[in-house]
Structure formats: structure tokens, C-alpha cells
Amino acid sequence: MIAHDDTIAAIATAAGLGAIGVIRLSGREAITIAGQIFAGKPLQEQESHTLHFGRIIAPGEGHMIDEVVVSLFRAPRSYTGEDVVEISGHGSPYVLQAILEACIQKGARMAMPGEFTQRAFLNGKMDLTQAEAVADLIAADSRAAQQAALSQLRGGFSADLKHLREQLIHFAALIELELDFADEDVAFADRAQLSGLIQVLKEKVNLLIDSFRLGNVVKNGVSVAIIGKPNAGKSTLLNALLNEERAIVSDIAGTTRDTIEESLNIKGILFRIIDTAGIRKETTDLIEQIGVGRSLEKMRQADLVVYLFDADDSTTEEIAAQQDELDKENGNYILVANKTDRKGTEAARLKYKAFADIVYISAREKTDIDALRERLYNSVIDGHIHSESTIVTNSRHHSALLKIAASLSDIQQGMDHNISGDLLALDIRRCLHFLGEITGQVEIDRDILGTIFGKFCIGK
């Protein structure tokens, strides 16, 4: 644990006007500093986890800054593990800044981004994965992202890693014990049992690694490019998915000249829907050519492509050719037949019976749009998201898990080749190191900590 002798302060609520704003202090002198500018009960004499109404007085000037409610949290029963004071005042940016400046005049220091949570980590109130989950929870913009962050904040991921680590430590201790009795040729660790454990650990680690794809979707959302020929109904589909008139719709081909991006939440997963310019390679219009180029680029970059085509005008040969191109450019796509309101869905199904996975809709009439939403969701989730499951959402964790998997393979290979106990112990120690890197149970480079906590807002 690293000791902090200074007291930090910051505005903990978001910038802008609000009914209430909060200034947070943490450190050995937090209560003393707050007591020097607070007119009310003497804060130094009050119990932890109590609220006190009073006024904040400007140091040296004597005038009142605001009427406030002060919350006291004495160490170690606080978010940071230190004495913490939260001053709740009116949400004027001017008033909050004046209270913060009063705290600084009395000896507090302006907090760095994420420094409150960093102190919570350094003081043992949470491990590194839980600290990172705080930032994820603040940034969550969908139910799935919120649930994943809450699961990690409650220690779900940490518990999985702790279990893996404890099992490895047990065998590491037995092998280390063997080294102490090397002259007597005594075996304390059952190699067959260790081999079985390594296989179980590899399966668990690989499941966590595989969950990163879903975790990335949960955390960052899914980019979906709607592409197709001009006048296929792409803008109409965007409006139907959003249930609002977001894009300009016209019977004139080529109305959409640039990409339009909007967000859509389906069952807690955020989809970033991109309406693109119609793709036709024979156009001589320079602006339209630029739009087509951007459409093709969005198609290549998107996590998922919706290829929309006119159910009446498109031939099966055209769809087959487009499918081949999509396989080359972006293998994750959905074929959607639009304008089924003209001749009916069954006629369209009969026409395209060679294609098993087409979704049939009428964007103009909003027919079967819910079926398309369901298909979008299932194309990404595949039924693998559950509130109780551990999902890896952090790229740092994913990188460490890959190293853990490689270390476990090294341990297994070492046992297969009957390497000596001292070399096997080295492999196990390396694996334990990578496990500890994720939760912060080993010494973490200060630059890494700076990068992690630097992404937080100032007051957190």
C-alpha cells in the first residue's frame, strides 16, 4: 500500500448547470479542511456516515458561498479508504468552483483524473479490475454495458481469477517444497493431478478470451452498415429501425450522398446504424462517386453489414454475385429483401428460395422490422449473454489472458517433457504473474496505472 499524506479535492458531478453539485475531498486532513470553511456543527467531532446542514464561508472574507449538506465518511469505511467529505451544494458552476477554491486555500490539492479511485485501489478497497469497472460503469450507454460493468465491479471477474490463482499457488508451493528436498528425491506434487488442473484452467481461460468479442460489442456497440443500390430503401429502413424520420427519403435515386450514423438500442445492446450512399459504379457524378467510395469503406469497416435490395427488381444472379463480394469484403452480413408490400412476402420467398437466410421486410410499411431487429441482435449475441456470466470487456485483460494461456501451455509442455521442478516452478510463477497483473496483485508499473486512471473524470 502506498501512503498519501496530502488531501485531494475536486468537483465530483458533471460540468454544467444542475440542481445539485458535489465537491469531494479525500485524505488525512479532509475533515479538518472542510470544518474550517463550514459553519454548522464542528465536523471533527461528528461520527462517520452522518449528514450535516450548514453554510460554506469564504476563507478570509467571511461571506457565505452557499448553503450545503456535508457527508462524512471516516477511514477506513469510505470509498477511498481515507477520510472522505462530500459537500453537496447548489449546482451553479460558479458556486461549486468557489467551494473548491475555498478547500484548496485551506490546504487541499486539486485531484488528478481518477485519483479518488486510484487511492481506493492503492488502499486495498478494490482490485484493479474493479477500479477499471468504475470507469466502464460511468461510460455505460446500454443495459448490457451497465450489467457487464456491475458484474466486474461486484468482483465477478476477480473471483474467477482468484480461484484460478489459488489452485496454481497450491501446486507452486508443493513444487517449491520439492526443491527444498531435492537431495532426497521426494515428490510432493502429483504431476498427473497438475496436468488435469492445467487442462481445466486452459478451458476456463479460453472461455474468458473468447468472451472478449462479445465484451467488445457490449462495451463499444456494434457498427452496422446498410448498403445496397440507389433507391433500394436504405434511408427508409434507417427511419423504420429508429421509428423516426431521421434520413431524407425520396424516389429519386442517389438522394443520400454521404453516410448518416444513428444509434439504436436493441435489448440493451447499442447498434450504430450507418445509412450509406447507394452503390452504383457507373455514375459520372463526382459527388456521388465520393459517396459510393465512402459507402464501400464503411462496408469494410463495419462489424455487421445489412445488404438491402429491391425484392422486385433484383435477380437471383445479382444477389449471388453480391453475396460472393460480401464474403470477400466482410463475412458478417445479412441479406434483406425490401419492398415486399408490392407483390407479397410469399412471392419474394419463392423467387429467392435458393437463399436460406434472407430477411423479408417492407421498410415503407414497417412490416417485419421487428424480425430484422431480432436478426441483428442474434447475429451479434448468438444467445451467449447472461447477467451471471463473466464477460471480458477490457483489452488489457484480454492481452493478459492471452499471456496466461501461453504460460499454461508452457507448463503443460514442460510436464510432457519431464523438465526439472525448478524450471516448472519458473513457468508457474510466470503464469501467476500474468494473473496478478490483471487484478493488481503484483507490482504494477506506475505508467500503466497512470494510463488506466487517466481515463477517469477528475472527481472520480
N, C-alpha and C positions, 0 to 999 in steps of 0.2 A: 504494500500500500504506500502511495506517495502522499506525504503530508502537504497540506495547503495552509499557509499561515495568513494569507490575505482573504479579504471578503469581497465577493463579486456582486454586481448588481446589473439589472437590465430590465427593460420593458418586456414582459412575457406575452402580451397579447398582440394581435396583428396590427399592422400600421393602418391608419385611417380613423375616421370618427366611429364611435361606438358608445353604447350606454355606459359600459364599464371597461376600465383598463386595469391591468395588474403590473406592478413593479415587484420583481423578485430579488431577494438578497440571500446569499449563502456564504457561510464562513464563520470563523470563531467569534467575530465581532458583529455579526448580523443583527442580533437583538439589541446590542448596545447602540449601534449606529441608528437603527430605526427608533429606539427610545429617545435619542437626542433631538429628533425632529417631530416627535409625536406628542401631542397634547391630549392626555387622557390618563388612563391607568398606567402606572410605571411598568413598562413591558418586561424589565429584568426580573420582576417579582411574580410574573404570571406563569401559569402551568402550560405545558406543551399541549398542542391541539386545542387551542382556545381562540375565540374571536373577540376583538375589542374595537368599539366605535370611538372615534376621536377626530382630531384635526392634525394636518401636517402644517408645520410652521417653518417658514423660510429662515435658514440659519443667518444670524446677524442682522436681519431686517425686521423680524418679528411679525410680519403679516401672514395671514392664513393663505395657504396654497389651495387646500381642498379639504372637504370632509371625507373621511375614509373608514374602511373596516380593515383592521390588521389581523392576519392569521399567523399564529406562532407554531413552529414545529421544532422542538429541541432535538439535538443529536442524541442517539443515532436514529431516532424514529422520524426520519424525514426522507424526502426524495433523494437528496444528495448524501445523506448520512451525516451531514453537518447541521448546525443551527440554521434554520431557514425562516425567513419572514416574507410574507406576501402582502403587499399593500394594495387593496382594491379601491380605486378611486373612480371619478367620472372619466369617460373615455375621450376627453379632449386631448389631442396630441400635445398641445401647449402645456396643459396641466400635468400630463404624465412625464413630459420631459423636465418640467420644473421639479417634480418629486424626485426623479432620477438624479438630477444635478444636486439636489439637497443631500441625497445619500452619498454622492461622490465627494461633496465638500466635507462631509463628516468622516471620510476615510475609506469608503468603498472604492473598488476599481470596476471599470466597465468590463462586463463579461465578454469573452470571445465567443464566436459561434459554437454552440453545442457544449459550452463549458460546464453547464449545470449537469448535463447527462454524463459528461466525461468524468466529473467528480463522483457521480453515483457509481460509475464503473470502477474507478480507482479506489473508492472506499468500500467496495465489495457489496454494494446494494443490488447490482445486477451484473451479469456477464456481458461479454462483448456482443453476442448475438441479440440479447435482449435490448442493449443500448441501441443497436442498429435498427431494431424493430420499432423503437420510438420514432425515429425519423420516417420509417415506412408508414407508420400509422398516421402521422401528421400529413404525409403526402398522399394517403389513400384517396382515390377518387371513384372507387366502386366497392360494392359489398364484398366481392371476392378478395380484393386487395386489403380491405379492412380486416376480414376474417383471418387471412394469412398472417398479417402483422400482429393481430391479437394473439394468435396461436404461438407465434415466436416470442412475443412479449411475456406470455404466461409461462414460457420455458419449455414448450413442446419440443422444439428442435434441440435445445440444450439437454433435455432429458434423454433424447435418443443418443446424442453424442456422449453423454456421461456414462450411459450403460455400456456403450462400445469401449470407452476408455477404461472403465473399471475391469472389464473382462481381460483386456490386454495387459493391464497393470498386474493383474494376478499372475499371469504366466511370465511376465517380465521378471517379477520378484522371484519366482521359482527358478528361472534360468540363471538369474544373478546369484542365487543361493548355490546353484551347482558350481559356479565359478569359484566360490569360496572353498569348495571341497573337491577341486579339480584333481588333486593328487590321489584321492580315494575313489575316483571314478564312480561317483554317486549320481543317479538321475532322479531329480525331484519332479520335473515337468514331463507329463505324458505327451510325447510328440504326436501320437495319433489324436489325442483329445485337442491339442493345439491346432492340428491340421483341420479338424472338423470345425473348430471355432473360427479359423481364418475364412473358411468357405461361407459360414453363416454371416460373418462380418462383411465379406465382399458382396454378398447378396444385398444386405441392408444398405451398404454404401452405394452400390449401383442403383438401387431404387431411389435414393436421395439424389444422385446425379441425374437420373432420368427425369426426376420431378422438376428439374430446373427449366425445361422447356415450358412446362405448364406454369411454373413460377414466374417466368419472364412475361408470359401472357397475362397472368393475374396482376403483376406489378405495373407493367407498362402498357397494357392494352394490345389490341390486335389491329394492324393496319389492313384494310380491305379495299382493294382497287376494283371499281366497277368499270369494266371495259367492254367494247363492242363497236359495231359500225355506227356511223351517224344515224340518228333518228330511230335507234333501237329501243329508246325509252329509258336511258340511263338516268337522266335528271328526274324523270317521273318516278323511277324506282327509288332514288335517294329521298325524294319528298314523301313517298309512301312509307319507307322504312322509318323516317323521322316523324311521320304523321304531321308534317307541316310543310308549307310552301317555301322551301329554302332555295331551290335552284330554279332558274328561269326555264320554263317548258315551252317549246314551240314545235310546230310541224315542219319548220324549216331545218333541213339537215345542217349540222355544223354550228348550231346555236352556242353550245358550250365550247369556248376557245381555250380555256385554262382549267386546271384542276380546282375542285371545290372540296374542302375537307370538313366533315362534321362528326361529332361523337354520338354514339348510340350505346346505351346500356342494355344488355340482354342477360337477364338472370344474374346480375352482379358482375358480369364481365364487360369491360369497356371495349367497344369496337370503334376504330377511327375509319369511317366510311369516306372513300375518296371517289368523287364523281369526276371522270376524265373526259377529255375531248374525244369525239368519235374517231375511230381509226379507219382511215382510207388513204392508201398510199398514192393514189393517182391525183390528189388535189394539187392545184397550182397556186393556191392562196398561201402566201408566205406565213401569215399569222397562224393559219390553220395547220401548216406544216410544223410550226414550232409547238403548237398544242398537241399534235399527234406524237411528236418526239417525247414530250413530257409524259404523255399517257403511257407510252411503251416503257419509259424509265420507271414510272410508278408501278407498272405491272411487274417488273423485275424485282423491285424493292419490297413489294407488299408481302405480308405474311400469308395472305389469302387473296385469291383473285375470283371475282364473280364475272364470268363471261356471259353477257346478256345478248340475246339475239331474237329477231322477229320470228315468231313461230310460223308465220305465213310465208315470208319471203326467203327464208334461209333453206338451202338444200342440205341433205344428209352429207353430201360430199364436202360442202363448205364447213360443216360442223366437225367432220372427221379431220379435215386439214387444220382447223383451228385447234382441235384437241392435241394434235401432234405438236403444233407450235407451243402450246401451253406446257406440254410435257418437257419441252426443251428449255423454256424460259422460266417457268415457275410451276413446279409439280403439284402445288397445293391450290386447287381451283374447284369451282362449282359451275356447272353449265346450267343456265337459267333461260328457259323459253318464255318470252314475253308476248303480250297481246293475244292471249288465249281466248279473250272475250269475243273475238271476231268469229271464229269457226268452232269454238268449244275446246275444252281441255282434252276430251277423249279423242278428237280428231288429231290434235297435236301429238298425243301419246302414240297413236297408231302410226303417224308419219315418222316419228323418231324412236320407234320401238327397238332399234338396234343399240340405242344408248340407254343404259340401265339407270343412270344416276342423274338424269335431268330433273330440275325442279320447274314446274309449270305454274306460271303466275299471269295475272293481269295487273300491271303497275297502275294503270289508269283507274281501273275499278277497285284496286286494292284487294284483289282476290288472291288468296293463299299467301299473303305476305307473312302471316304468322308461321307458315310452314317453312318459308325461306329463313326467317329469323331462327327457327329451331335448327335448321340445317347449318347455319353459320355457327351457332353455339356448339353443336355436336362436332363440327369439323375441327374445332379447336380443343374442346374439352374431352371428347370421347368417353364421357361418363366417369372420369378419374378424379373429379374434385369432390372432396368431402370435408366438412368442417373439422373433423377429428384427425385428418391426415396431415403429415408433415410435408410441406412444400417448400423447396429451396427457391428463394426469390433473389438472393444476393449473389452477384458474380464473384465476389471474394470468397464466399463459402463454396461456390461451385469449383473454383480453382483449387482450393484446399482439399476438397473431396476427391478431385482427380489425383492429387498427390497421395492421398491416403490409399486410394485404390491401387496405385502403382506400388506403394510400400507394402501393402498386403500381399501383392503378387510376388514381391521380392522375398518376403518372409516364407511364402509357400515354396518358391523355387529353392530357397536355402535349405528348407527341410527335405525337399525331394533329393537334394544333392548331399544331404548329411553334413552340412557345414558345422563348424565348431560352435559351441554355446556362446562364446564371446562375440562372434560375428552375427549370430542370430539375435543376440541381445541388442546389437547396434541397429539392426533393421527394425526391431520392435520399438526401440527408443525413437527412431526417426518417424515412425508411424504415430507414436504418441505425441511427438512434437507437432505434427500437422493437425492432429485432433485438437491439441491445446491452442493452436493458432486461431482456430475458429472462435472459440469461447473466451480467449484471452487468458487461458490457464498457464501460458508460458510468457516470457518477456516479449512484449510487442514493441517493435521499432516505433519511436516517437513520431516519425514521419507518417507511418501508417495510421497511427491514432489521429494525427492532425488531419489527414485526408478524410478519415471516417467522420470525425466530429465537426470538421469544417463545413460539411454539407447541411448541418442543422441551422435553424434560425438562431438569432442572438439569445433570446430569452429561454432557450430550451437546452 
